Amino acid sequence: MLSTEISTTDSGGAGIIDKLRWKLSNFMQQRNGNDELCRVTFIVSIIVYVLSVILNSSLLYLLALCGIIYSLFRMFSKNVPARQKENQQFLQFFSLQKKRFAMRKEYRIFTCKGCGKHIRVPRKKGKVEVTCPICGRKAIHRT
């Protein structure tokens, strides 16, 4: 009688897993891997995909597919300095938005029309004349 049971005593199963793990780690050397921007892109793409299934929208499906492909491209890219620069820009942008959200009740943030510098002014001071510290341009704003 033939037995189809897999023997746990031989080291073939563990050897195969070790070989696959070694090949995967060897493949991922000199590649970008999984970073914050990749994770956020992938999670947002999955959410958009679920919405496309619920709403039966092919446009959302294509958008989700593009997001997933982009996150995989970033993960397997060998141009690590460019991907790190993109990730750093994303982290700086996200950090700025987080700070703005935390300060929204205490300060009003204006953008200088001359140089683009962000200027922080305390709230509830009425009409104030704001002077840009970089270019010296003056503007009147309500806080």
N, C-alpha and C positions, 0 to 999 in steps of 0.2 A: 504494500500500500504506500502510495506517495504522500509525503507530508509537505504541506505548503507553509508550514510555520517558519518564521525567520528566527534563526538561532541568535541569541544575545551573547553567546560565549565567544563568537569569533569577533575579531576587531575590525571587520570590514565596514560595518555601519559607522563606527566612530571615525575610522580612517577617511571615509568619504566626506563626512561633515568637516573634518579638519582640512582636507584638501580643498573643499569649496570655500571654506573660510580663508585659507591662505590665498587662493586664486582671487577672491573678492578683494582682500586687502592689498594684494599685489596690483590689481586693476585700478584701485582707487588712489594709489600713490601718485603724487604730482597732479592731483585733481582737486577741485575746489571743495567738494563735499557738501554737507548740509549746513547752511548758515541761517541767520534770522530772516533775511529777505526771501530765501528759498522756502522756509517754513511758512511764512506769512502768505506768500504767493500760492503755495500748495493748498493751504487751509481755505483761503478765499476762493480758490478755484473749485474746491470740493463743495463749498456752500453754494456757489453759483450753479454747479452741476445739479445739486439737489433741487434748487429753485427751477432749473430748466426742466427737470423731470416733473415737478409738481405743476408748473405752468404750461408744460408741453411747448416750450419755446426753443426753436432750433438756433436762434441767435444767441441765447444764453448758453446753449450747449457748445457752440463754437467758441464762445468767449472762455468757457471753462476749460475746454480742450487746449486752447492756446495758452492759458495760464499754467496748466499741468505740463505742457511741453516746454514752456519757458523755465519752469522750476527744475525740470529734469536736465535741460540744457545747462543751467547754472550749476547743478550738482556735478555733472560729468565734465565740465569745462576744464581744459588744461591751462587756460589763461587766468591763472590764479590772481595776479596783481589787479587785473581789470575787475574781476568779480569781487575782490576785497574792497576796491574803491567804490563800487556800486553799493555794497553792503554798508560801508562806512557812511556814504551819503544818505542811505535810507535810515540808518540809526541816528544820524544828526537831525534829519528832518523829523523823525518820530519823537526824539528827545525835545526838540523845539515845540512841537505841538503839545506834548505832555506838559511842558512848563507853562505854555500859554493857557492851557485848560486849567491848571492849578491856580494861576494868577488872575483868572478872568473876573473874579469878584472884587479884587483889590485894585487892579490896574487896568487902564485902557491902553492898547498898543496901537500906535499910528505908524504908517510908513511914509518916509520922506519922499516927496515926488521928485526931488532933485537927484538924490543918490541911491534911494531904495533902502536906506538904513531904517531899522525898526526902533521906534522911540517909545519908551514906557512912561506913562503919566498916571498919577494917582486918580482914582475915580472920585466923583462927587465934588469937584472943585469948580464947577460951572464952566464958563468959557475961558479958555487959557490960550496964551500965545506960546506955541511950542517952537523952539529953535533947535534945528538939527546940529548935533555936535560935530558932524563931519564936514558938511558943506555950508552951514550957517544959514540955510534957508528958513524963513519964519512962516508959520501958518497958524491960523486960529481954529481951534477945535473945541467941541463940547465934550466934557468928560462926564 
